[in-house]
Amino acid sequence: MSLMQEKIVRDEDLDTEAAIFNIQRYSTEDGPGIRTTVFMKGCPLRCPWCQNPEGLNKEPSLVWYSIRCIAALECVKACKEGALNLTSDGMLIDRKKCTKCGKCVEACPSGALELVGKTYAIDELLDEILKDRVFYDKSGGGVTFGGGEPVMQTGFLEKILPELKCKGIHVAIDTCGALPWKYFKRIIKYVDLFLYDLKLLDEEGFKKLGGSLGLVLDNAKRISRHEIPMWVRTPIIPGYTDNEENIKHISEFIYKNIPTAERYDLLAFNNMCKSKYERLNMEWKLKDSHLVETEKMEGLKMVAEDVGLDNVRWSGLTKVEAD
């Protein structure tokens, strides 16, 4: 983990607020039952296929919606830093100049600009989560903290998770596992389920994502030794993770090292996040990639099952047949 990432992970006891970019209600894919998924900002990795680029950095993200823009230029006038320029190609945002003050958002008459990311205090977030308690109780659901990477904000989790446990709320953490164990250690006793990403079992390939594969694998073993249930998940990304050898190696690791793995999920690639990258003025390398074929997803499922895993699932949009 880089020095910058170390600074983002908050160790101090004063971390009573969290940076959150979305609260999704009635989720059914982020753990058992009906859940509320809290998406927290900040991530130590930079995966080319990231579905939530607005969650990569902990700071708020300024986004522009072309379909809403009426070219009133009030936002440009309001920006004292000169960070905005509306051209024939769209709104150009100089993100080095932008201070994320929000004045342009306030000035825009059509809501074409937004700051994605809000700070929540512990009591404020608890109130939001508990609004749906009746659904958790009836379905065996609860709350899932995802992102981004929620463990980047360990200090906040260390305070809110005990509150949730006292109220009998099931807690799941959706993590990439790419942070030092000391952060997981601080919260693990409050967690009922880990949704754990194992993306790529290739050290050099994982380095390109910005993390240490050894750290991720070691954390997975440690969590399992604490006898906490895990749902292991692999995104199936064309040209990156979608080969049989990768799935075979991941499946073998799960079979040998994670006895608490209740299931192994293969998540088919989708390109629905393309517009997010455009709104953030970010290049997305996979914008022209196609959906994975149904036949391929079935084949990868069989690879995992042949290793000995007995609860392998795949989900997501796919192509029924090759072009």
N, C-alpha and C positions, 0 to 999 in steps of 0.2 A: 504494500500500500504506500502511495506517495505521501510526502509531507503535507501536501494540500489536502489529501483525503483524511489524513490524521487530524487535521485541524477541524474538518467538517464533523467528524465523529465527536460528539460533545461528551466529555468526561465529567464536567463540573456538576455539582449537585444543584445548580441554579437553573437547570434546563427544564423549565415548566411550560414551555411552549413548543409547538411542532409546526414545521412547514409542510403543508398538505396541498396537493393539487386536485384532488377529487375524492368525493365520498360517494360510492356507488351502492345503492340499496338493492335488495332482492337478488343478490348474486347467488348463483347455484353451482358455479364452477371452481370456487376458491375455498373449498372445504365442504364438510358435510352440512346438509340442511340449507335453509335460507339464511344468507349472511349479509352483513354490511362490510364492504371492503373499503378500507381507508388507504388511499394512495399517498405515500410520503415522498417528499422530494429529496434528491441526492442519491447518487449511485457511484460505486468505485469502478465499475466496468464501463466500457464503451463498445457494446456489441453492435455491429453494423445493422442488425435486424431489429433493434429495439422498437417495441410498439408504443412506448411512452416517452418520446424524446423530451417532452415538457417536464419530465421527472428526473432528468439527468443531473441537473444542478439544483442546489438547495435554494438559491435565490429565485424570486418570482421571474417568470418568463413572459416577455411582451409578445403577443401574437396579433396578427392582422388578418381579418376575414374579408377577402376581396368581394364576396357576394353581398356584404353589408355596406360596403363603402359607397358614398355618394359624392366623393371628391369635394367636400366642403372646405377642406384644408385647415379647419380649426385646430386640428391636432398638430399640424406643422407649426402654426403660429404659437401654440401653447408650449412647444418644446424649446426651452431656453438653451439646451445643449446643441441644438442643430442636428439632432440624431435622425430626423425623419425627412424623407424625400419621396413624394409621390410621383412616379414616372409612368410611362406608357406600359411598362412591364410590371407595374404594381408598386406597393410601398416598400421602399428600401429603408431598412433600419440599421443604423450604424451602432452595433451593439457594444462597441468600445466606448462610444460617447454616451449611450443611454444609461441613465442612473436609476431607471425603474421607479421614478418618482410618482408615476401615475397621472400626471397632469394632462397628458395627451388623451388618456382614457376618459377622464372627466370632461374634456373639451369636445370629444367626438359626438356629434348629434345622432349618429346612427348605430353606435355600439360596434363599430368595425375594429376597434382596438380593445384588447383585454390584457390584464395582468393575470397570468395563470399561477396560482399559488397563494395560499392564505395562511396566516398564522393562527393556530388554535391554542387556547389555554386548556389545561387538563379538564376543568369542569365543563367548559364549552363543548369539547369533543365528547365527553361522557354523555352529556345531554343529547347530542346528535345520535350517538350509538344506541342509547336506551329507548329512543323513540320507537324502535322496531323490536323491542324485547318480546312482544307477543309472538312474532314470527319465529324468533329463535326458539322460544319455549315449545311451540307447537311442532316445529320441524326438526329439532335437534341441531339447530344452526348456531350462529354466533358472529363474532367479528374477526375479520382477517386484515392484518396490516401488510400492505404490499408497497409497491412503488414503481420506479425508483427502488431503493433498498432501505427498508425500515430500520435495519440495525445501524444505519448511519446516524440515527437519532436515538441512540441507546438510552441516554439520560432521561428523555421523555418517556420512553417505553417502560423504563424502570419504575416510573412513578404511576403511570396510568394502568399498567397491567395488573398490579395488586388490587386496584379499585375494581377492575372488571371481574377478577377472580372472586372477590368478596361478594359480588352480586350474582355469582353463579353463571357468568357469561363464558362460553367456550371461546378460547383464543387460539388463532392460528397466525403463524408468521410465514410470509412468502419471501424467501431469501435466495440470493445467488451464492451465499456462503463464502464470499470473497473478502471477508474481514477477519482480523485476528480473533482467536478464541476468547480473549478476555472480555469482548463485548457480548458475545453469546452467553458467556458464563453468568453475566449480571442479570439476565432476564429468563434464563432457561426454566427456572422453577415455576414460572407463571404461564408457560406455554403448553397447550394441550396437543398441538399438531404443528409440524413444520412442513410447508410446501417447499421442497428443496430442488433447486435447479442443478442438474448435471448436464451441461450443454455440449461439452467437447472433451474427450479424454485424450487430448494431444497437447503436451506441454508447450511446444512452440506455438501452436495455434491459439492456445489459451492466453499466452503472453500478449498476443496481438489484441486481445480483448481488454488488456490492462490489468490482468490479475495473475495470481499464482495458483496453478492447478493443484499443487500439493496441499496448499492451505485449504482449498475447497474440499478436497477428499478427506483430509484429516478432520475438519469440522463435521463432516457427515458422519464419520465413525464416532466421534465424541458424542454427538447428539444421540445416536442410536444406543451408545453405551449407557446413556441416561434413561433408556427405555421409554423414549418419547416417540409416538407414532409419526411416520413420515410418509408423505406422498412425493415421490421423486418424479420430476418432470423434465422432459427434453423437448425444446422447440425444434421442429424438423425444418431446417432452413436450406434451400437449394444452394449447393456449392459449399456449404459449411458443415452442417451436422447430419445431412440426409443420407450418408452412406452406411451400408450394412456393418462395416467394420467398427464404426463409431458406436452404433447401437449395441453391437455385440460386446464391446469392451465395457460400456456403461452397465449393461445388464449383468455382466460377470462381476463387476464391482459391487453392484447392489446385492447380488446373490451371496457373495462371500462376506461382505462387510456391513450390510445394513439389515439385520434381522427384524427391525421394527418397521421396515418399508411395507406399508399396507397395500400400496399400488404403484404402478409405474405408468405415467401418462406421456403419450407422444402427442405433441401439440402441432398441428399442421400450420405451416406458414400462411399468412394472409397479408395483403397489401392495403388494408383499410386505413393504415396510419399514414399513408402517403400525404394526405392533406395537412397533417400535423407538421410534417417537415417543411412543407411549403409555407405554412403560416409562421414558422420560426426561421425562415430563410436558411434552412439547413439542407445540405445535399443528402439524399438517401440513395445509397448504392444499390439497393434492391428494388428500386421503383419499377424496373422493367421485368422483374422476375415473375414467373408464373406460379399458379397454385400447384401444390403437389398432387400427383395422381392418386386416386383412391386405391388403385392396385399397389402402389408403392407403400402407402401407409399400412395396408394389410400385410405386405411383405415384411416391413420393419417390425410390426407387431409379432409376426411369426419368429423372427430372429430372436427377439427378447424371450419369447415363450420357449424356444428351443434350448436356451441357456438354463431354463428351470424356473423362471418367474411365472406365477400362476394368476396374477391379477394385472394384466397389461391392457391398457385402453388407449384408443386414439380418438382425437376430436378435432373439429375445425372444418372449414370449407375446403373441398378438394375438387379436382377435375375427375369426372367419371371415367374418362378414357384419354389416351394421349392424343395430341393434336394431329 
